[in-house]
Amino acid sequence: MSLNNLDTLYRQVIMDHYKNPRNRGTLEGDFVTVDMNNPTCGDRIQLQLHVEDGIVQDAKYEGEGCSISMSSASMMTQAIKGKKIEEALEMSHTFSDMMLGNDVDTEEMGDIEALQGVSKFPARIKCATLAWKAMEKGVHDQ
């Protein structure tokens, strides 16, 4: 597949998660809640995590922001559900490496691979990593 076709596919995946977000909403009950924002662009997220026996049982988010931040939140919540905390944190570190432009194995990342082009736009990296930073804080605070 040509690079141009790949970029188009990635844009479509990002816009699909933006227009049809997965796991948007709130959890019922008393779960870890993390509020974070990116003051440079106005993105904000409230992430809720239900962690039991070291496994992310559920994850939901509310927020507002650009297509990159909201798509990343949708992809991240989808990816970490059912994962051990250690696996979710490892995914976050892999994602951070990807945002820094490092070569990473994206095979286990699913739709998240579509965000790798963001690394070419340093001003947008904080948009993409906002939900991931909230997840890291949430699992450490629980």
N, C-alpha and C positions, 0 to 999 in steps of 0.2 A: 504494500500500500504506500502511495507517495506521501511525503511529508504534508503536503497541502490537504490531502484527503484525511490524514490522521488528525490534523489541526481542526478540520471541520467536524469530524466525529467527536473529538474531545469537547469542542464548543457545544455540540448537541447534547452530550451527556451532562455537562455543567448546567445548561439551560433547562434540561429535563428535571434535574434535582431542584433547581430554583423554582420552576413553575409547578412542580409536583413533589413537594418536599416529603421525605420519609421521616417519620418519627417526630413530626412537629406537634406540639401540644404539651400537656403537663401530666405528670404522674399523680395518681391518687395515693395519699398516705404521706408518711414521713421518710423522705429520701434525701440524699445529699443534693443540695442545690448550690450552684456556683453562678454568680453574676460576673460577667466580664464585659469590657468594652474596649474599643480601639478609638481613643480620643482624636487621632489624626484624621479619621475619615467618618466617624460616627457609627460604625458597626457596633452592635451590642447583642449579647446572647445571655440567656438564662438556661443553663444546662442542668438537668436533673438525672441522677444516676441511682439505680437500684442495684446495689452490690450485695450479694449474699454468698457466703462460703468462698469468697475470693473470686467470684465470677460475676461479670456484668450481666445481670438478668434483664435489665431494660434501661433504655436511655431515651430521653425526650428533650426537646429544646423549644424555646420561644425566642424571638428576637427580630431584629430588623437590620438590614444592611444591604450591601451590594450582592450581586449574584454569586461572586466568589465566596464570600463569607457564609452565606446561607446555604449554598450548594455543598460547601465543605462540611458544614454542620450536619446536613442531611446524610452525606456519605459517611462521615465519621460515626454517627450514631448507628447507622446500618452495619458498619464494619465491626464495631466493638461488642455488639450484643452477642451474648453467649461465650465471650472470650474471658479467659482468666485475666486478672488485673495485669499480671506481668506481660501477657501477650498484647493487651491494649496499649500498655506503655511502650512496648517494643515497636508497635505499629506507629505510635506517635513519634518516636525517635527516627524511624525510617522516613516518615513523612517530613520531619524537619530536615533530614539530610537531603531529601528530594527537593525541598524548597530552597536549599542552599546550592542546588545545581549539581549535587554529587550523584554519581551513578549508584542506583539502588535497585534491588530486585523487587519489582512491582507486581510480581505474579500473585502474591497473596493479598494485594491491595484492592482488587476489584475496580469499581468505578473511580476510586481515588486517583488512579493513574492519570485520569483526565486532567487533573490539576497540575501536572508536572510543568506545563508551559508557563505557569505563574512565576516560576523561578527566574524567568527572563525580565520580570518587571518588579524590581526590588520594593517599590512602593506598595505593591499588592500582596506581598508575602505575609504581612501581618493580618490581612483580611483572611487569607487561607488558613493561617495557623490559630486563629482566635478560638475556635471550638476545641481544637486539640489541646491548647493551653488550659482551657476550662476543664477538660476531662482530666488532665494531669493533676490539676489542683484538686479536683473532686475526689479522685481515688486516693490522694495523699491525705486529704482532710477527713475521710470517712472512718 
